[in-house]
């Protein structure tokens, strides 16, 4: 993350968002070779630019990576590592047709918790975020 992502707290911030289908599966992506964490299964999202709200970053990332319009509903999770803080949000899909952006998303996946946790190429944080999403989705 470059300087454009550094926030007033001196840390770089990122956002990920969870969209759930009626069958209980979560939208996840395999990251493209040209981006950070290539080939990893993760939730869609990205860096929060300086002066941008989390909600604005989620809407922008959904458009850029997936071609869809989403509505961020509420923050449900966060984690910190190094000088980076990642915020996880529950969101809803409001319009558009999914298409993976070349150079960012190699594959679009719909996975339930067990499937996501069973992947050796999934990010270690996926399980904690899914647990937070599932709790938030029942409220």
MIDOSE-1310 file (N, C-alpha, C; in nm, 2 decimals, decimal comma, always signed):
residues 139
xxxx	+0,08/-0,12/+0,00/+0,00/+0,00/+0,00/+0,09/+0,12/+0,00; +0,06/+0,21/-0,09/+0,14/+0,33/-0,10/+0,09/+0,44/-0,01; +0,15/+0,56/-0,02/+0,11/+0,68/+0,06/-0,03/+0,72/+0,04; -0,09/+0,69/-0,08/-0,23/+0,74/-0,10/-0,33/+0,67/-0,01
xxxx	-0,29/+0,56/+0,05/-0,38/+0,48/+0,14/-0,36/+0,51/+0,29; -0,25/+0,59/+0,32/-0,23/+0,62/+0,46/-0,34/+0,72/+0,52; -0,39/+0,68/+0,63/-0,50/+0,75/+0,69/-0,45/+0,84/+0,81; -0,53/+0,92/+0,86/-0,49/+1,01/+0,97/-0,43/+0,94/+1,09
xxxx	-0,46/+0,81/+1,11/-0,40/+0,74/+1,22/-0,26/+0,69/+1,19; -0,21/+0,72/+1,07/-0,08/+0,68/+1,02/-0,07/+0,54/+0,97; -0,18/+0,47/+0,96/-0,19/+0,34/+0,91/-0,25/+0,34/+0,78; -0,22/+0,24/+0,69/-0,29/+0,21/+0,57/-0,42/+0,14/+0,60
xxxx	-0,53/+0,17/+0,54/-0,66/+0,10/+0,57/-0,70/+0,03/+0,44; -0,76/-0,09/+0,46/-0,83/-0,16/+0,35/-0,96/-0,20/+0,39; -1,05/-0,24/+0,29/-1,18/-0,28/+0,32/-1,20/-0,41/+0,24; -1,28/-0,50/+0,30/-1,34/-0,62/+0,23/-1,49/-0,62/+0,26
xxxx	-1,56/-0,68/+0,17/-1,71/-0,68/+0,19/-1,76/-0,82/+0,16; -1,86/-0,86/+0,23/-1,93/-0,98/+0,22/-2,07/-0,97/+0,16; -2,09/-1,04/+0,05/-2,23/-1,04/-0,01/-2,27/-1,19/-0,01; -2,39/-1,21/+0,04/-2,44/-1,35/+0,06/-2,56/-1,37/-0,03
xxxx	-2,55/-1,49/-0,10/-2,66/-1,53/-0,19/-2,77/-1,60/-0,10; -2,88/-1,62/-0,16/-3,00/-1,68/-0,09/-2,96/-1,82/-0,04; -2,87/-1,89/-0,11/-2,83/-2,02/-0,06/-2,73/-2,03/+0,05; -2,69/-1,91/+0,10/-2,60/-1,90/+0,21/-2,45/-1,89/+0,17
xxxx	-2,42/-1,89/+0,04/-2,28/-1,88/+0,00/-2,24/-1,73/-0,01; -2,11/-1,71/+0,02/-2,05/-1,58/+0,01/-1,97/-1,56/-0,12; -1,98/-1,44/-0,17/-1,90/-1,40/-0,29/-1,75/-1,39/-0,25; -1,67/-1,46/-0,32/-1,53/-1,45/-0,29/-1,46/-1,45/-0,43
xxxx	-1,33/-1,42/-0,43/-1,26/-1,41/-0,56/-1,12/-1,47/-0,54; -1,07/-1,52/-0,66/-0,93/-1,56/-0,66/-0,86/-1,44/-0,72; -0,76/-1,39/-0,65/-0,69/-1,27/-0,69/-0,60/-1,30/-0,81; -0,59/-1,20/-0,90/-0,52/-1,22/-1,02/-0,37/-1,22/-0,99
xxxx	-0,29/-1,27/-1,09/-0,15/-1,28/-1,07/-0,08/-1,14/-1,06; -0,13/-1,04/-1,11/-0,07/-0,91/-1,11/-0,09/-0,82/-0,98; -0,17/-0,87/-0,89/-0,20/-0,79/-0,77/-0,14/-0,86/-0,64; -0,15/-0,79/-0,53/-0,10/-0,85/-0,41/-0,17/-0,98/-0,37
xxxx	-0,10/-1,07/-0,31/-0,16/-1,20/-0,28/-0,21/-1,27/-0,40; -0,13/-1,28/-0,50/-0,18/-1,35/-0,63/-0,22/-1,49/-0,60; -0,33/-1,53/-0,67/-0,38/-1,67/-0,66/-0,46/-1,70/-0,53; -0,46/-1,61/-0,44/-0,53/-1,64/-0,31/-0,68/-1,62/-0,32
xxxx	-0,75/-1,70/-0,25/-0,90/-1,68/-0,24/-0,93/-1,58/-0,13; -1,00/-1,48/-0,16/-1,03/-1,37/-0,06/-1,16/-1,31/-0,09; -1,20/-1,22/+0,00/-1,32/-1,14/-0,02/-1,29/-1,02/-0,11; -1,38/-0,98/-0,19/-1,35/-0,86/-0,27/-1,32/-0,73/-0,18
xxxx	-1,24/-0,65/-0,23/-1,21/-0,52/-0,16/-1,08/-0,46/-0,21; -1,03/-0,37/-0,13/-0,90/-0,31/-0,16/-0,87/-0,20/-0,07; -0,78/-0,11/-0,11/-0,73/+0,00/-0,02/-0,83/+0,11/-0,02; -0,83/+0,18/+0,10/-0,91/+0,30/+0,12/-0,81/+0,41/+0,09
xxxx	-0,85/+0,49/+0,00/-0,76/+0,61/-0,04/-0,78/+0,72/+0,06; -0,67/+0,80/+0,08/-0,68/+0,91/+0,17/-0,80/+1,00/+0,14; -0,88/+1,03/+0,24/-1,00/+1,12/+0,22/-1,12/+1,04/+0,18; -1,11/+0,91/+0,16/-1,22/+0,83/+0,12/-1,28/+0,75/+0,24
xxxx	-1,41/+0,75/+0,25/-1,48/+0,67/+0,35/-1,47/+0,52/+0,32; -1,49/+0,44/+0,42/-1,50/+0,29/+0,39/-1,61/+0,26/+0,29; -1,72/+0,32/+0,31/-1,84/+0,30/+0,22/-1,80/+0,33/+0,08; -1,74/+0,45/+0,06/-1,70/+0,49/-0,07/-1,60/+0,39/-0,14
xxxx	-1,50/+0,34/-0,05/-1,40/+0,25/-0,10/-1,47/+0,12/-0,14; -1,57/+0,07/-0,07/-1,64/-0,05/-0,10/-1,71/-0,04/-0,23; -1,79/+0,07/-0,25/-1,86/+0,09/-0,37/-1,77/+0,10/-0,49; -1,65/+0,17/-0,48/-1,56/+0,18/-0,58/-1,49/+0,05/-0,62
xxxx	-1,45/-0,03/-0,52/-1,39/-0,16/-0,54/-1,49/-0,25/-0,61; -1,61/-0,25/-0,56/-1,71/-0,34/-0,63/-1,73/-0,31/-0,77; -1,73/-0,18/-0,81/-1,74/-0,14/-0,95/-1,61/-0,18/-1,03; -1,50/-0,15/-0,97/-1,37/-0,18/-1,04/-1,34/-0,33/-1,06
xxxx	-1,36/-0,40/-0,95/-1,32/-0,55/-0,95/-1,43/-0,64/-1,01; -1,56/-0,60/-0,99/-1,66/-0,69/-1,02/-1,77/-0,64/-1,11; -1,77/-0,51/-1,14/-1,87/-0,45/-1,23/-2,01/-0,44/-1,17; -2,02/-0,44/-1,03/-2,15/-0,44/-0,97/-2,17/-0,32/-0,88
xxxx	-2,29/-0,29/-0,85/-2,32/-0,18/-0,75/-2,36/-0,25/-0,62; -2,30/-0,21/-0,51/-2,33/-0,26/-0,38/-2,37/-0,15/-0,28; -2,43/-0,19/-0,18/-2,47/-0,09/-0,07/-2,40/-0,15/+0,06; -2,30/-0,08/+0,11/-2,24/-0,12/+0,24/-2,34/-0,11/+0,35
xxxx	-2,36/-0,21/+0,43/-2,46/-0,21/+0,53/-2,41/-0,17/+0,67; -2,30/-0,24/+0,71/-2,24/-0,21/+0,84/-2,11/-0,28/+0,86; -2,02/-0,22/+0,93/-1,89/-0,29/+0,96/-1,91/-0,40/+1,06; -1,85/-0,51/+1,04/-1,87/-0,63/+1,13/-1,74/-0,69/+1,18
xxxx	-1,62/-0,64/+1,13/-1,50/-0,71/+1,17/-1,38/-0,62/+1,13; -1,27/-0,64/+1,20/-1,14/-0,57/+1,16/-1,03/-0,65/+1,22; -0,91/-0,64/+1,15/-0,79/-0,70/+1,19/-0,67/-0,61/+1,16; -0,57/-0,62/+1,23/-0,45/-0,54/+1,20/-0,33/-0,63/+1,18
xxxx	-0,24/-0,59/+1,09/-0,11/-0,66/+1,08/-0,01/-0,55/+1,02; +0,10/-0,55/+1,08/+0,20/-0,45/+1,05/+0,14/-0,31/+1,06; +0,16/-0,23/+0,96/+0,10/-0,09/+0,95/-0,03/-0,09/+0,87; -0,10/-0,20/+0,87/-0,22/-0,21/+0,79/-0,34/-0,25/+0,88
xxxx	-0,45/-0,18/+0,86/-0,58/-0,22/+0,93/-0,68/-0,26/+0,82; -0,74/-0,38/+0,83/-0,84/-0,42/+0,73/-0,98/-0,43/+0,80; -1,07/-0,36/+0,74/-1,21/-0,35/+0,79/-1,30/-0,44/+0,70; -1,38/-0,52/+0,77/-1,48/-0,60/+0,69/-1,62/-0,56/+0,71
xxxx	-1,69/-0,55/+0,60/-1,83/-0,50/+0,60/-1,93/-0,60/+0,55; -2,05/-0,60/+0,60/-2,16/-0,67/+0,54/-2,22/-0,57/+0,43; -2,25/-0,62/+0,31/-2,30/-0,54/+0,21/-2,41/-0,61/+0,13; -2,48/-0,54/+0,05/-2,59/-0,60/-0,03/-2,56/-0,56/-0,18
xxxx	-2,59/-0,65/-0,26/-2,58/-0,63/-0,41/-2,71/-0,56/-0,45; -2,69/-0,45/-0,52/-2,81/-0,38/-0,56/-2,83/-0,37/-0,71; -2,72/-0,39/-0,79/-2,74/-0,39/-0,94/-2,61/-0,43/-1,01; -2,63/-0,47/-1,13/-2,52/-0,51/-1,22/-2,50/-0,66/-1,23
xxxx	-2,42/-0,69/-1,33/-2,38/-0,83/-1,36/-2,24/-0,86/-1,33; -2,21/-0,96/-1,26/-2,07/-0,99/-1,22/-1,98/-1,02/-1,34; -1,87/-0,95/-1,34/-1,76/-0,98/-1,44/-1,63/-0,95/-1,37; -1,53/-1,05/-1,38/-1,40/-1,02/-1,31/-1,32/-0,93/-1,39
xxxx	-1,27/-0,83/-1,32/-1,18/-0,73/-1,39/-1,04/-0,79/-1,42; -1,00/-0,79/-1,54/-0,87/-0,85/-1,58/-0,76/-0,77/-1,50; -0,67/-0,85/-1,45/-0,56/-0,79/-1,37/-0,59/-0,78/-1,22; -0,71/-0,80/-1,19/-0,75/-0,79/-1,04/-0,81/-0,92/-0,99
xxxx	-0,90/-0,98/-1,07/-0,98/-1,10/-1,03/-0,96/-1,20/-1,14; -0,91/-1,32/-1,09/-0,89/-1,43/-1,18/-1,01/-1,52/-1,19; -1,09/-1,52/-1,08/-1,20/-1,61/-1,07/-1,30/-1,56/-0,97; -1,43/-1,58/-1,00/-1,54/-1,54/-0,90/-1,59/-1,68/-0,85
xxxx	-1,60/-1,68/-0,71/-1,65/-1,80/-0,65/-1,76/-1,77/-0,55; -1,85/-1,86/-0,53/-1,95/-1,85/-0,43/-1,93/-1,97/-0,33; -1,89/-1,95/-0,21/-1,85/-2,05/-0,12/-1,92/-2,04/+0,02; -1,96/-2,15/+0,08/-2,01/-2,15/+0,21/-1,88/-2,16/+0,31
xxxx	-1,91/-2,15/+0,43/-1,80/-2,14/+0,53/-1,71/-2,27/+0,52; -1,77/-2,38/+0,51/-1,69/-2,51/+0,51/-1,60/-2,51/+0,38; -1,66/-2,48/+0,27/-1,58/-2,48/+0,14/-1,47/-2,38/+0,15; -1,50/-2,26/+0,20/-1,39/-2,15/+0,21/-1,28/-2,20/+0,30
xxxx	-1,32/-2,26/+0,41/-1,22/-2,30/+0,51/-1,14/-2,42/+0,46; -1,19/-2,50/+0,37/-1,12/-2,61/+0,32/-1,02/-2,59/+0,21; -1,01/-2,46/+0,17/-0,92/-2,43/+0,06/-0,78/-2,40/+0,11; -0,68/-2,46/+0,06/-0,54/-2,43/+0,11/-0,49/-2,30/+0,06
xxxx	-0,55/-2,25/-0,05/-0,51/-2,12/-0,10/-0,60/-2,00/-0,06; -0,68/-2,03/+0,04/-0,76/-1,92/+0,10/-0,68/-1,84/+0,21; -0,71/-1,72/+0,23/-0,64/-1,63/+0,32/-0,68/-1,68/+0,46; -0,58/-1,67/+0,56/-0,61/-1,72/+0,69/-0,72/-1,64/+0,76
xxxx	-0,74/-1,51/+0,72/-0,84/-1,43/+0,79/-0,98/-1,46/+0,74; -1,00/-1,54/+0,63/-1,13/-1,56/+0,58/-1,23/-1,62/+0,68; -1,18/-1,71/+0,76/-1,27/-1,78/+0,86/-1,32/-1,68/+0,96; -1,24/-1,60/+1,01/-1,28/-1,50/+1,11/-1,38/-1,40/+1,05
xxxx	-1,36/-1,36/+0,93/-1,45/-1,27/+0,86/-1,58/-1,33/+0,83; -1,58/-1,46/+0,79/-1,71/-1,53/+0,76/-1,79/-1,54/+0,89; -1,72/-1,58/+1,00/-1,79/-1,59/+1,13/-1,86/-1,46/+1,16; -1,79/-1,35/+1,15/-1,85/-1,22/+1,18/-1,96/-1,18/+1,08
xxxx	-1,95/-1,22/+0,96/-2,05/-1,19/+0,86/-2,18/-1,27/+0,89; -2,16/-1,40/+0,92/-2,27/-1,48/+0,96/-2,35/-1,44/+1,08; -2,27/-1,39/+1,18/-2,34/-1,33/+1,30/-2,41/-1,21/+1,26; -2,35/-1,12/+1,19/-2,42/-0,99/+1,15/-2,54/-1,02/+1,06
xxx	-2,53/-1,12/+0,97/-2,64/-1,15/+0,88/-2,77/-1,20/+0,95; -2,75/-1,25/+1,08/-2,87/-1,30/+1,15/-2,93/-1,19/+1,24; -2,87/-1,08/+1,25/-2,92/-0,97/+1,33/-3,02/-0,89/+1,26
